[in-house]
Amino acid sequence: MSDPQMPDGRDSMPWSAGQTLALALVIALLLPFVNMVVAMVMAGFAAAQDPTFDSPQFYRQLRQNGGYLTFASLAANIVTLWVVIRFIQWRKAVTWGTYLALRLPSRSGWSTAFITAVLFLVASQVVSSLFQRPDYPEFLQQVYASATPMVLFWIAVGIVAPVAEEVYFRGFIYIGLRNSALGVAGAIVVTAAIWSMIHLQYDAYDKVEIFLLGLLLGWLRFRYNSLLVPITAHALINLLVLAGLASTVA
């Protein structure tokens, strides 16, 4: 399947590969500032309520602070969605829903998303056990144990993050690269590589696993010509991982 043809005219075409990567970089550079604002606001509230609040320690432990990561994830991903949509509207090609391929897939698309998510997690567990890897990284267990409010953490990680990441990678970046000399295969590989590299909190083994998942999600995006399929698979994986974390931490 191929993406729908854009209207004639230079301004009505999708952003080129170079333009897409430049705009994606703008978003990537914006997000640390969003995270910093969230951290400063949380530190300010905590200091106002507790005169003994240790600000330096708070900032040192942000990586394991589930409460901070809940609100930072929500803020960063909402900003990502908003900016991506604005960039698409700025181009005046087609509606942002069409640009991102937010269309209902066939029934097999939904079932494939579910099967892909389950098989990926099973394969991940099997390979991890062969390499004697822990089921979940220690920092992830610390994050989950300190996450507050827990319902909002599940929403942020299990729903909002998959939607925003798929819109950004398999939606916005993919379409810009797909229409270049890279083609479909190149777009899938490059988006998967970039996606794995931004997960700075993980080690090399986990980054390879994330890269392989990115290839699967990219294939789903191409196979069904719908971003809803990789979004569904991504969300299912995150929710199942959270369920496993809940049983481990508890």
Residue pairs with C-beta under 8 A, 6 or more apart in sequence:
1 222
1 223
1 224
1 225
2 225
3 101
3 175
3 178
3 225
4 94
4 98
6 12
6 13
6 14
6 93
6 94
7 93
7 94
11 91
11 92
11 93
12 91
12 92
12 93
12 94
13 91
13 93
13 179
14 20
14 91
14 93
14 99
14 175
14 176
14 179
15 23
15 87
15 91
15 176
16 176
16 179
16 180
17 176
17 177
17 179
17 180
17 181
17 182
19 176
20 172
20 173
20 175
20 176
20 177
21 173
21 176
21 177
23 87
23 172
24 168
24 172
24 173
26 83
27 79
27 80
27 83
27 84
27 168
28 198
30 79
30 83
31 76
31 79
31 80
34 72
34 75
34 76
34 79
35 72
35 75
35 76
37 75
38 68
38 71
38 72
38 75
39 59
39 62
39 68
39 72
42 58
42 67
42 68
42 71
43 53
43 55
43 58
43 59
46 53
46 58
47 53
47 55
58 65
62 68
62 69
63 139
63 201
64 139
64 142
64 143
64 146
65 143
65 146
66 142
66 143
66 144
66 145
66 146
66 147
66 148
66 153
67 146
67 147
67 148
69 143
69 147
69 153
69 156
70 147
70 148
70 149
70 152
70 153
70 156
70 157
71 152
71 156
73 156
73 157
73 160
73 161
74 152
74 155
74 156
74 160
76 164
77 156
77 160
77 161
77 163
77 164
77 165
78 160
78 164
80 164
80 167
80 168
81 163
81 164
81 167
84 96
84 100
84 167
84 168
84 171
84 172
85 96
87 172
88 96
88 99
88 100
88 172
89 96
91 99
93 99
97 103
99 171
99 172
99 175
100 167
100 171
100 172
100 175
100 227
101 171
101 175
101 221
101 225
101 226
101 227
102 226
102 227
102 228
103 225
103 226
103 228
104 226
104 228
105 224
105 225
105 226
105 228
105 229
106 224
109 220
109 223
109 224
109 226
109 228
109 229
110 229
110 232
112 220
112 223
112 224
112 229
113 220
113 229
113 230
113 232
113 233
113 236
114 232
114 233
114 236
116 216
116 220
116 233
117 232
117 233
117 234
117 236
117 237
117 240
118 236
118 240
120 213
120 216
120 233
120 237
121 237
121 240
121 241
124 209
125 135
128 134
128 135
131 205
133 205
135 244
135 248
136 241
136 244
136 245
136 248
137 201
137 202
137 203
137 206
139 201
140 245
141 245
141 248
141 249
144 153
144 242
144 245
144 246
144 249
145 249
147 153
154 239
154 242
157 238
157 242
158 235
158 238
158 239
158 242
159 235
159 239
161 238
162 231
162 234
162 235
162 237
162 238
163 231
163 235
165 195
165 234
166 217
166 221
166 227
166 230
166 231
166 234
167 227
167 231
169 191
169 194
169 195
169 214
169 217
170 191
170 217
170 218
170 221
170 227
170 230
171 221
171 227
173 187
173 190
173 191
173 194
174 187
174 188
174 191
174 218
174 221
177 186
177 187
177 190
177 191
178 184
178 187
180 186
180 187
182 190
184 222
187 218
188 214
188 215
188 218
188 219
188 221
188 222
189 215
189 218
191 214
191 218
192 211
192 212
192 213
192 214
192 215
192 217
192 218
193 211
193 214
195 210
195 211
195 214
196 207
196 208
196 210
196 211
196 214
197 207
199 206
199 207
199 210
202 210
213 237
216 233
217 230
217 233
217 234
218 230
220 229
220 230
220 233
221 227
221 229
221 230
223 229
